[in-house]
Amino acid sequence: MTTTRHHHTRTTRLRAAAAATAAVATLTAGCTTDAKNDKAAPASSNPSTSPTALTDPQAADKARLLATYDGFWAESVKAYEAGSENGTKLVNYAAGDALNQTLTDIANMQRAGTAMKGAPGHRAEVSALSMSGDRPSATISDCFDLSTWKIIDRASGQVKPFPTEQPMHYITEFNAEIQGGQWMLTKFTRHGDRTC
């Protein structure tokens, strides 16, 4: 019985950690701050006058994509805390595998009696962007920071530790494409072996 309970607890923790990882791709708050990160953030509300817009012809498209990414994480944080996507706008930002994987993670945490508190940190950048063809596409790479996002027991409110093998900072990648005239996140991959 003890072995079964220990295995169940470990499985629950691993699922909760995986769910937390899924929910924490990018708020663009950054794992660390440095001058390179400052360049990635839009300098002004008018992209045509910002230094980045002058040097990067895709700056406006990248800014719209990162705004979608930020919106996804803002809504994901709400859903992971509530244990449900009800009342969120996740479907405005994600589709396909990205949406399905997020909803599965939230459901797994709900079944495990856990939730997330706080918000993950992010340092996202557009690592690939193609505006050509019928369906423009892109990839976002993010340094995902779990240190500010905690697993809690829903009944007691107590913080539950992440598994010891869970890195607190690692790379996640999201694929995105334009659907119906707006950027949508379509797939994401966690690279737990690539710390940042």
Buried (B, 14 or more C-beta within 10 A) or exposed (E): EEEEEEEEEEEBBBBBBBBBBBBBBBBBBBBEEEEEBEEBEBBEEEBEEBEBBEEBEBBBBBBBBBBBBBBBBBBBBBBBBBBBBEEBBBEEBBBBBBBEBBBBBBBBBBEBBBBBBBBBBBBBBBEEBEEEEEEBBBBBBBBBBBEBBBBBBEEEEEEBEBEEEBBBBBBBBBBBBBEEEEBBBBBBEBBBEBEB
